[in-house]
Amino acid sequence: MARRKKLKHHEEHIDESWLIPYADLLTLLLALFIVLFASSSVDANKFQQMSNVFNQIFSGGTGVMDYPAPVPKASSSSTDKEEKTAETLKKADGKGSFGQQEQKELGEIQDRVNQYIQKKQLTDKIGTNLTEEGLLLTIRDNVLFESGSAEVREIHKGISKEISELLVMDPPRNIVISGHTDNVPIQTYQFSSNWDLSVMRAVNFMKIMLENGKLDPEWFSATGFGEFKPITSNDSATGKSKNRRVEILIKPRTPLE
């Protein structure tokens, strides 16, 4: 019986040259997705840095896998600049947020107003505070208005006019008058909400101020915030009383440094 010849299986060589461009394509796609994901939550400065890395990848420079993070660390000069800006903005009392000359001038205005407050014995009704936005004068609403009314009391119109004299400045400054209420709802034939009441109180108070011919209406504006910017809790009668107020914001002339 003839011996059967064993069949020899010859392994065919598989061409794997296609893996190289395929791997390059996957690497580029990975780089693209990393950049798109990271750029959705970074600032413009970091986005520019990531853009540079992306350009290097496509131009044959440093590969994406050479970086432990999507972008290199920011330079020390950039970090120092960001920290300096943040430190300026975080100043609690607002002093130093604008130029020294401007701070001095607003301080002089504040001193003048405080002298008036003490002379008229209004320390429990009018207050001043130098903030990041400028010099803020706060007037309790019971000094100017009856409950639920936007008309300035006749007996207190004199105080309004005296305050207007304190706002005469050369050169003039932008002045914003804002009305604020507590959170007790109001709905009358005049006012459908606290917003309406606060706006009209600010406007009516501003009109009396502008009866002073030394003041230019061009520099004035009025707004109302209703109950939405309280300075304390509305859980007590005392808190509600403090939140009902009119504010006069005297803005600085120089921008934030």
C-alpha positions as YAML, in Angstrom:
chain: A
units: angstrom
residues:
- id: 1
  name: MET
  ca: [0.00, 0.00, 0.00]
- id: 2
  name: ALA
  ca: [1.44, 3.26, -1.10]
- id: 3
  name: ARG
  ca: [2.31, 5.74, 1.57]
- id: 4
  name: ARG
  ca: [0.24, 8.84, 1.43]
- id: 5
  name: LYS
  ca: [2.24, 11.91, 1.07]
- id: 6
  name: LYS
  ca: [1.73, 14.36, 3.86]
- id: 7
  name: LEU
  ca: [0.17, 17.60, 2.73]
- id: 8
  name: LYS
  ca: [2.29, 20.50, 3.59]
- id: 9
  name: HIS
  ca: [0.44, 23.68, 4.52]
- id: 10
  name: HIS
  ca: [2.28, 26.71, 3.38]
- id: 11
  name: GLU
  ca: [1.44, 29.82, 5.37]
- id: 12
  name: GLU
  ca: [0.76, 32.77, 3.15]
- id: 13
  name: HIS
  ca: [2.46, 36.03, 4.05]
- id: 14
  name: ILE
  ca: [-0.11, 38.71, 4.99]
- id: 15
  name: ASP
  ca: [0.59, 42.23, 3.80]
- id: 16
  name: GLU
  ca: [0.43, 44.49, 6.92]
- id: 17
  name: SER
  ca: [1.66, 47.68, 5.32]
- id: 18
  name: TRP
  ca: [-1.84, 49.18, 5.68]
- id: 19
  name: LEU
  ca: [-1.42, 49.28, 9.47]
- id: 20
  name: ILE
  ca: [1.04, 52.18, 9.31]
- id: 21
  name: PRO
  ca: [-1.26, 54.79, 7.71]
- id: 22
  name: TYR
  ca: [-4.16, 53.39, 9.79]
- id: 23
  name: ALA
  ca: [-2.22, 53.94, 13.03]
- id: 24
  name: ASP
  ca: [-1.23, 57.44, 11.91]
- id: 25
  name: LEU
  ca: [-4.86, 58.24, 11.22]
- id: 26
  name: LEU
  ca: [-5.96, 57.02, 14.66]
- id: 27
  name: THR
  ca: [-3.23, 59.09, 16.30]
- id: 28
  name: LEU
  ca: [-4.37, 62.22, 14.48]
- id: 29
  name: LEU
  ca: [-8.00, 61.56, 15.40]
- id: 30
  name: LEU
  ca: [-7.02, 61.05, 19.03]
- id: 31
  name: ALA
  ca: [-5.15, 64.35, 18.99]
- id: 32
  name: LEU
  ca: [-8.16, 66.09, 17.45]
- id: 33
  name: PHE
  ca: [-10.61, 64.78, 20.08]
- id: 34
  name: ILE
  ca: [-8.26, 65.66, 22.95]
- id: 35
  name: VAL
  ca: [-7.89, 69.21, 21.68]
- id: 36
  name: LEU
  ca: [-11.64, 69.65, 21.08]
- id: 37
  name: PHE
  ca: [-12.49, 68.28, 24.53]
- id: 38
  name: ALA
  ca: [-9.91, 70.37, 26.34]
- id: 39
  name: SER
  ca: [-10.75, 73.57, 24.44]
- id: 40
  name: SER
  ca: [-14.35, 73.40, 25.64]
- id: 41
  name: SER
  ca: [-13.27, 74.27, 29.20]
- id: 42
  name: VAL
  ca: [-10.18, 76.46, 28.92]
- id: 43
  name: ASP
  ca: [-9.65, 80.17, 28.46]
- id: 44
  name: ALA
  ca: [-8.42, 81.87, 25.31]
- id: 45
  name: ASN
  ca: [-4.79, 81.84, 26.41]
- id: 46
  name: LYS
  ca: [-4.72, 78.08, 27.00]
- id: 47
  name: PHE
  ca: [-6.66, 77.48, 23.79]
- id: 48
  name: GLN
  ca: [-3.90, 79.23, 21.84]
- id: 49
  name: GLN
  ca: [-1.31, 77.01, 23.50]
- id: 50
  name: MET
  ca: [-3.28, 73.90, 22.58]
- id: 51
  name: SER
  ca: [-3.60, 75.19, 19.03]
- id: 52
  name: ASN
  ca: [0.19, 75.40, 18.82]
- id: 53
  name: VAL
  ca: [0.52, 71.81, 20.04]
- id: 54
  name: PHE
  ca: [-2.03, 70.68, 17.47]
- id: 55
  name: ASN
  ca: [-0.12, 72.40, 14.68]
- id: 56
  name: GLN
  ca: [3.09, 70.68, 15.78]
- id: 57
  name: ILE
  ca: [1.39, 67.29, 15.60]
- id: 58
  name: PHE
  ca: [0.18, 67.82, 12.03]
- id: 59
  name: SER
  ca: [3.46, 69.31, 10.89]
- id: 60
  name: GLY
  ca: [5.43, 66.30, 12.10]
- id: 61
  name: GLY
  ca: [6.77, 67.88, 15.28]
- id: 62
  name: THR
  ca: [6.27, 66.62, 18.81]
- id: 63
  name: GLY
  ca: [3.65, 63.87, 19.02]
- id: 64
  name: VAL
  ca: [0.63, 64.04, 21.25]
- id: 65
  name: MET
  ca: [1.78, 61.08, 23.33]
- id: 66
  name: ASP
  ca: [4.89, 63.02, 24.39]
- id: 67
  name: TYR
  ca: [2.76, 65.26, 26.63]
- id: 68
  name: PRO
  ca: [1.35, 64.02, 29.96]
- id: 69
  name: ALA
  ca: [-1.45, 66.60, 29.60]
- id: 70
  name: PRO
  ca: [-3.23, 68.12, 26.55]
- id: 71
  name: VAL
  ca: [-1.15, 71.31, 26.77]
- id: 72
  name: PRO
  ca: [2.16, 72.36, 28.33]
- id: 73
  name: LYS
  ca: [2.11, 74.33, 31.55]
- id: 74
  name: ALA
  ca: [1.62, 78.06, 31.21]
- id: 75
  name: SER
  ca: [4.71, 80.19, 31.41]
- id: 76
  name: SER
  ca: [5.54, 81.80, 34.73]
- id: 77
  name: SER
  ca: [5.01, 85.30, 33.34]
- id: 78
  name: SER
  ca: [1.46, 84.43, 32.21]
- id: 79
  name: THR
  ca: [0.65, 82.81, 35.56]
- id: 80
  name: ASP
  ca: [1.98, 85.78, 37.50]
- id: 81
  name: LYS
  ca: [-0.18, 88.13, 35.43]
- id: 82
  name: GLU
  ca: [-3.31, 86.06, 36.06]
- id: 83
  name: GLU
  ca: [-2.62, 85.91, 39.81]
- id: 84
  name: LYS
  ca: [-2.06, 89.67, 39.95]
- id: 85
  name: THR
  ca: [-5.37, 90.34, 38.20]
- id: 86
  name: ALA
  ca: [-7.23, 87.94, 40.49]
- id: 87
  name: GLU
  ca: [-5.67, 89.55, 43.56]
- id: 88
  name: THR
  ca: [-6.84, 92.98, 42.41]
- id: 89
  name: LEU
  ca: [-10.41, 91.83, 41.85]
- id: 90
  name: LYS
  ca: [-10.65, 90.04, 45.20]
- id: 91
  name: LYS
  ca: [-10.09, 93.12, 47.37]
- id: 92
  name: ALA
  ca: [-13.02, 93.13, 49.74]
- id: 93
  name: ASP
  ca: [-13.44, 96.81, 50.49]
- id: 94
  name: GLY
  ca: [-12.88, 98.04, 46.96]
- id: 95
  name: LYS
  ca: [-10.06, 100.40, 47.94]
- id: 96
  name: GLY
  ca: [-7.18, 100.23, 45.50]
- id: 97
  name: SER
  ca: [-9.43, 98.84, 42.73]
- id: 98
  name: PHE
  ca: [-8.99, 102.13, 40.88]
- id: 99
  name: GLY
  ca: [-6.28, 104.76, 40.68]
- id: 100
  name: GLN
  ca: [-4.92, 106.40, 43.81]
- id: 101
  name: GLN
  ca: [-6.01, 109.85, 42.63]
- id: 102
  name: GLU
  ca: [-9.52, 108.57, 42.02]
- id: 103
  name: GLN
  ca: [-9.57, 106.87, 45.41]
- id: 104
  name: LYS
  ca: [-8.51, 110.14, 47.03]
- id: 105
  name: GLU
  ca: [-11.23, 112.14, 45.25]
- id: 106
  name: LEU
  ca: [-13.99, 109.66, 46.13]
- id: 107
  name: GLY
  ca: [-12.70, 109.61, 49.71]
- id: 108
  name: GLU
  ca: [-13.04, 113.41, 49.87]
- id: 109
  name: ILE
  ca: [-16.61, 113.18, 48.60]
- id: 110
  name: GLN
  ca: [-17.33, 110.49, 51.19]
- id: 111
  name: ASP
  ca: [-15.95, 112.72, 53.96]
- id: 112
  name: ARG
  ca: [-18.15, 115.58, 52.80]
- id: 113
  name: VAL
  ca: [-21.25, 113.38, 52.81]
- id: 114
  name: ASN
  ca: [-20.39, 111.91, 56.23]
- id: 115
  name: GLN
  ca: [-20.05, 115.40, 57.68]
- id: 116
  name: TYR
  ca: [-23.53, 116.23, 56.37]
- id: 117
  name: ILE
  ca: [-24.94, 113.00, 57.85]
- id: 118
  name: GLN
  ca: [-23.48, 113.75, 61.27]
- id: 119
  name: LYS
  ca: [-24.61, 117.38, 61.17]
- id: 120
  name: LYS
  ca: [-28.20, 116.37, 60.36]
- id: 121
  name: GLN
  ca: [-28.07, 113.41, 62.79]
- id: 122
  name: LEU
  ca: [-28.94, 110.94, 60.05]
- id: 123
  name: THR
  ca: [-26.41, 108.22, 60.89]
- id: 124
  name: ASP
  ca: [-29.19, 105.66, 61.38]
- id: 125
  name: LYS
  ca: [-30.84, 106.56, 58.07]
- id: 126
  name: ILE
  ca: [-28.03, 107.29, 55.59]
- id: 127
  name: GLY
  ca: [-24.72, 105.47, 55.17]
- id: 128
  name: THR
  ca: [-21.70, 105.56, 52.84]
- id: 129
  name: ASN
  ca: [-19.36, 102.86, 51.64]
- id: 130
  name: LEU
  ca: [-16.42, 102.90, 49.22]
- id: 131
  name: THR
  ca: [-16.82, 99.79, 47.03]
- id: 132
  name: GLU
  ca: [-15.19, 98.36, 43.93]
- id: 133
  name: GLU
  ca: [-17.88, 100.07, 41.83]
- id: 134
  name: GLY
  ca: [-17.44, 103.50, 43.41]
- id: 135
  name: LEU
  ca: [-18.82, 105.50, 46.35]
- id: 136
  name: LEU
  ca: [-22.18, 104.12, 47.49]
- id: 137
  name: LEU
  ca: [-24.71, 106.20, 49.44]
- id: 138
  name: THR
  ca: [-27.52, 104.16, 51.00]
- id: 139
  name: ILE
  ca: [-30.77, 105.85, 52.12]
- id: 140
  name: ARG
  ca: [-33.36, 103.91, 54.08]
- id: 141
  name: ASP
  ca: [-36.73, 104.04, 52.34]
- id: 142
  name: ASN
  ca: [-38.59, 105.34, 55.40]
- id: 143
  name: VAL
  ca: [-36.58, 108.55, 55.07]
- id: 144
  name: LEU
  ca: [-38.14, 109.23, 51.68]
- id: 145
  name: PHE
  ca: [-41.34, 107.21, 51.14]
- id: 146
  name: GLU
  ca: [-44.53, 106.06, 52.77]
- id: 147
  name: SER
  ca: [-45.12, 102.30, 52.74]
- id: 148
  name: GLY
  ca: [-46.12, 101.15, 49.26]
- id: 149
  name: SER
  ca: [-45.66, 104.64, 47.79]
- id: 150
  name: ALA
  ca: [-43.15, 105.92, 45.23]
- id: 151
  name: GLU
  ca: [-43.73, 109.61, 45.94]
- id: 152
  name: VAL
  ca: [-41.02, 111.30, 48.01]
- id: 153
  name: ARG
  ca: [-42.47, 112.71, 51.22]
- id: 154
  name: GLU
  ca: [-42.91, 116.46, 51.16]
- id: 155
  name: ILE
  ca: [-41.12, 116.88, 54.48]
- id: 156
  name: HIS
  ca: [-38.10, 114.98, 53.16]
- id: 157
  name: LYS
  ca: [-37.74, 116.72, 49.81]
- id: 158
  name: GLY
  ca: [-35.41, 119.15, 51.56]
- id: 159
  name: ILE
  ca: [-33.02, 116.28, 52.43]
- id: 160
  name: SER
  ca: [-33.08, 115.14, 48.81]
- id: 161
  name: LYS
  ca: [-32.14, 118.60, 47.59]
- id: 162
  name: GLU
  ca: [-29.38, 118.91, 50.16]
- id: 163
  name: ILE
  ca: [-27.94, 115.58, 49.03]
- id: 164
  name: SER
  ca: [-28.06, 116.84, 45.45]
- id: 165
  name: GLU
  ca: [-25.72, 119.69, 46.46]
- id: 166
  name: LEU
  ca: [-23.22, 117.10, 47.67]
- id: 167
  name: LEU
  ca: [-23.22, 115.54, 44.19]
- id: 168
  name: VAL
  ca: [-22.11, 118.71, 42.42]
- id: 169
  name: MET
  ca: [-18.62, 117.83, 41.12]
- id: 170
  name: ASP
  ca: [-16.24, 119.31, 38.60]
- id: 171
  name: PRO
  ca: [-15.78, 117.47, 36.36]
- id: 172
  name: PRO
  ca: [-19.02, 115.50, 36.87]
- id: 173
  name: ARG
  ca: [-19.23, 111.74, 37.32]
- id: 174
  name: ASN
  ca: [-21.70, 109.08, 36.27]
- id: 175
  name: ILE
  ca: [-24.28, 108.56, 39.00]
- id: 176
  name: VAL
  ca: [-26.69, 105.61, 39.19]
- id: 177
  name: ILE
  ca: [-29.74, 105.77, 41.46]
- id: 178
  name: SER
  ca: [-31.30, 102.39, 42.26]
- id: 179
  name: GLY
  ca: [-34.41, 101.38, 44.18]
- id: 180
  name: HIS
  ca: [-34.70, 98.24, 46.34]
- id: 181
  name: THR
  ca: [-37.57, 96.61, 48.27]
- id: 182
  name: ASP
  ca: [-38.09, 93.74, 50.68]
- id: 183
  name: ASN
  ca: [-39.67, 90.45, 49.59]
- id: 184
  name: VAL
  ca: [-43.25, 91.23, 50.67]
- id: 185
  name: PRO
  ca: [-45.39, 90.99, 47.49]
- id: 186
  name: ILE
  ca: [-47.20, 94.10, 46.33]
- id: 187
  name: GLN
  ca: [-50.02, 94.42, 43.81]
- id: 188
  name: THR
  ca: [-51.92, 97.69, 43.67]
- id: 189
  name: TYR
  ca: [-53.55, 99.73, 40.93]
- id: 190
  name: GLN
  ca: [-50.20, 101.58, 40.61]
- id: 191
  name: PHE
  ca: [-47.66, 98.78, 41.01]
- id: 192
  name: SER
  ca: [-48.04, 95.19, 39.93]
- id: 193
  name: SER
  ca: [-44.76, 94.09, 41.55]
- id: 194
  name: ASN
  ca: [-41.89, 95.19, 43.77]
- id: 195
  name: TRP
  ca: [-39.91, 95.74, 40.60]
- id: 196
  name: ASP
  ca: [-42.30, 98.45, 39.45]
- id: 197
  name: LEU
  ca: [-42.25, 100.09, 42.88]
- id: 198
  name: SER
  ca: [-38.45, 100.10, 43.12]
- id: 199
  name: VAL
  ca: [-38.04, 101.58, 39.63]
- id: 200
  name: MET
  ca: [-40.51, 104.42, 40.26]
- id: 201
  name: ARG
  ca: [-38.93, 105.25, 43.61]
- id: 202
  name: ALA
  ca: [-35.53, 105.59, 41.94]
- id: 203
  name: VAL
  ca: [-36.95, 107.71, 39.11]
- id: 204
  name: ASN
  ca: [-38.94, 110.03, 41.39]
- id: 205
  name: PHE
  ca: [-35.98, 110.52, 43.71]
- id: 206
  name: MET
  ca: [-33.75, 111.27, 40.72]
- id: 207
  name: LYS
  ca: [-36.23, 113.88, 39.42]
- id: 208
  name: ILE
  ca: [-36.02, 115.80, 42.69]
- id: 209
  name: MET
  ca: [-32.23, 115.61, 42.62]
- id: 210
  name: LEU
  ca: [-32.17, 117.02, 39.10]
- id: 211
  name: GLU
  ca: [-34.18, 120.05, 40.14]
- id: 212
  name: ASN
  ca: [-30.73, 121.26, 41.12]
- id: 213
  name: GLY
  ca: [-29.64, 123.18, 38.03]
- id: 214
  name: LYS
  ca: [-25.97, 122.50, 38.83]
- id: 215
  name: LEU
  ca: [-26.43, 118.82, 37.98]
- id: 216
  name: ASP
  ca: [-26.40, 117.61, 34.37]
- id: 217
  name: PRO
  ca: [-29.08, 114.93, 33.68]
- id: 218
  name: GLU
  ca: [-26.74, 113.42, 31.08]
- id: 219
  name: TRP
  ca: [-24.67, 111.92, 33.90]
- id: 220
  name: PHE
  ca: [-27.61, 110.33, 35.74]
- id: 221
  name: SER
  ca: [-29.46, 107.04, 35.32]
- id: 222
  name: ALA
  ca: [-32.10, 105.22, 37.39]
- id: 223
  name: THR
  ca: [-32.85, 101.53, 37.84]
- id: 224
  name: GLY
  ca: [-34.85, 99.22, 40.08]
- id: 225
  name: PHE
  ca: [-33.93, 95.81, 41.49]
- id: 226
  name: GLY
  ca: [-37.09, 95.03, 43.45]
- id: 227
  name: GLU
  ca: [-36.41, 92.41, 46.11]
- id: 228
  name: PHE
  ca: [-33.58, 90.71, 44.23]
- id: 229
  name: LYS
  ca: [-30.51, 92.41, 45.71]
- id: 230
  name: PRO
  ca: [-31.04, 92.32, 49.49]
- id: 231
  name: ILE
  ca: [-28.24, 93.40, 51.80]
- id: 232
  name: THR
  ca: [-29.50, 91.18, 54.62]
- id: 233
  name: SER
  ca: [-32.08, 88.45, 55.31]
- id: 234
  name: ASN
  ca: [-35.78, 89.24, 54.92]
- id: 235
  name: ASP
  ca: [-36.63, 86.84, 57.77]
- id: 236
  name: SER
  ca: [-37.15, 89.67, 60.27]
- id: 237
  name: ALA
  ca: [-38.81, 93.08, 60.33]
- id: 238
  name: THR
  ca: [-35.39, 94.67, 60.90]
- id: 239
  name: GLY
  ca: [-33.95, 92.89, 57.87]
- id: 240
  name: LYS
  ca: [-36.87, 93.93, 55.69]
- id: 241
  name: SER
  ca: [-36.43, 97.53, 56.81]
- id: 242
  name: LYS
  ca: [-32.74, 97.51, 55.80]
- id: 243
  name: ASN
  ca: [-33.50, 96.00, 52.41]
- id: 244
  name: ARG
  ca: [-36.00, 98.76, 51.59]
- id: 245
  name: ARG
  ca: [-33.64, 101.45, 50.41]
- id: 246
  name: VAL
  ca: [-32.50, 103.83, 47.68]
- id: 247
  name: GLU
  ca: [-28.85, 103.76, 46.66]
- id: 248
  name: ILE
  ca: [-26.76, 106.43, 44.96]
- id: 249
  name: LEU
  ca: [-23.66, 105.06, 43.25]
- id: 250
  name: ILE
  ca: [-21.01, 107.64, 42.35]
- id: 251
  name: LYS
  ca: [-18.79, 105.93, 39.81]
- id: 252
  name: PRO
  ca: [-15.04, 106.43, 39.41]
- id: 253
  name: ARG
  ca: [-13.78, 108.22, 36.31]
- id: 254
  name: THR
  ca: [-10.70, 105.99, 35.89]
- id: 255
  name: PRO
  ca: [-10.95, 102.34, 34.82]
- id: 256
  name: LEU
  ca: [-9.89, 99.36, 36.93]
- id: 257
  name: GLU
  ca: [-6.10, 99.04, 36.97]
...
